[in-house]
Amino acid sequence: MDEQEDRQAGIAGESDHHQHRAGEGEGVRAPYVEEGGVAEMSVFDGAGNESVVRLSTDADGNSAQGTGPSSEAAADDAESLLKKARRGLGEAFGPVH
């Protein structure tokens, strides 16, 4: 079988565009919370791009799920959401803008 030119390393299937993936140890590849990690998961948009979701809780017990292309960006988003106190979900949970 010929090698497909429209395949991206580390991505299952074929695509007509580049798909973003979080780094090693981020999102679904992050360590378990029990192993000293932070609660993280991944969500994907309709184009196959991955966003990291990271849970953060403030001193009052309010929580937010920040999103971003990396763990650091998702943590910053969660902290920003907690400071704004307007909602607890990052942009990746809403419609594409």
Order of alpha helices (4+ residues) and beta strands (2+ residues): beta-beta-beta-alpha
